[in-house]
């Protein structure tokens, strides 16, 4: 039997900042989880997003280190429509998060934008243009 994709793991420097960012995107994250070393949220369809602090990862991987630009991941969030891409991008930037790519009409037929989460991971926002 082949392995089944089950989770996306994020190594985070600041659990509270990371959880606040993903809550703004609609993820149902347990209240009070900001001080936990490990947090999980189950997405529709059963896939989990898991957050671990750098300290937690070092507890089982003592050689863990953050290397700028290496091993970055990207998560993609479907928006209701092109205007929602713009609104969501603007709300995240207004909340202090860095825009990596401002909203634009991509040649593959989507309104697209990328915002960086607190740890520099790309978060893609997209919706069909038509």
N, C-alpha and C positions, 0 to 999 in steps of 0.2 A: 504494500500500500504506500502510495506517495505521501510525503508530508503535506499538511494543509496549512495554508497561510492563516495565522491566528492573531498576530499582534504586531504593533509598531512600537518600538522602544525609543524613548528620548532620554538622553543624558542631559540633565539640567543643572545650571549653576545656582539658580534661585527658584525653588519650587513654587513659591507664591506668585512670582511674576509670570512664570510659565503657565500655571493653572489659570490665572486671571486672563491671559491672552487667549487660551483655548476656550474658556467660558464665553468670551465675547464672540466666538465663532459658533456658539450653540452647543458645545459638548456638555453633557450632563456629568459633571465631576462632583464627587461627594463633598458636601459642605464640611469645612474644618480640616480639609486635607492639606492645607498649606504647610503645615509643620511635619508632615509625614515624610519618611525617607523614600517611600515607594507608593505610587498612586496608580490606580487603573480606572479606565472608563470603557464601557462596552458600547460599541457603535451599533447602529441598526445593521442587522446581518450577522452580528456576533463577533466581529473583529474587535480586538481591544487596542486602545492606546495606553501605553504604560510609561510613566515618568519615574526616573530614578535620579537622585542627587549624585553628584560626582563622588561624594563621600561614600554613598551606598555602593556604587560600582567599585570603588577602590577597596571596599571591604572584602570583595571576592576576586578582584583583579588589581593587585597592588601596583601593577605597572601602567594602569589606565592614566592617560593624560589627554588633555584637549590640544589638538593640533589645528591651528587656524587653517581653514580651507580644505581640510581632509575629512573624509567620511561624513560629509553633510548629507542629510536626508531632506526630502521635500514631501509635504502633505498637500493634497489638493482638495478644495472644498467647492462643490457645485453651488452656484447661486441661482436664485429664482429667475433672473434675467439680467441683461446688460446693465441696467440702471442699478441693480442690487450689487453687482461687482463694484461699481463706482462708490455706492453708499458704504459698503462694507470696508473697502480700502480706505476711504476718507475717515470713517469712524476709528479704525485701528491706528491710522497715522495721527489723528487728533488725540488719541489716548497715549501717544508717545512712542509708538512702534515705528520702526524704520521701513520705509518703502524701498523695495529693491527694483521693482518695475511698476511704474504708474499704469493705470488702466489704459489698454489699447486694444484695437481690433486686430486680432491675430489672423494671419493668412489662412489658417485652418478652420476659420468660421466661428471663432469664439471671442467674446470680450474677455480679456485676461489681465491679471495683475499679480504681483508677487510682493508680499510683505514678509519681513523677517521676524521670527519669534524672538523672545529674549535671549536665546542661545545662538542666534544666527542661522537657524534652519529656515529654508524657504518654505513659505506657505502660499500656494497658488490658489487664486480665486478665479472662477471661470463660469461662463454661461454661454449658451448658443446665441449667435447674433440674430437668428431668425426665429 
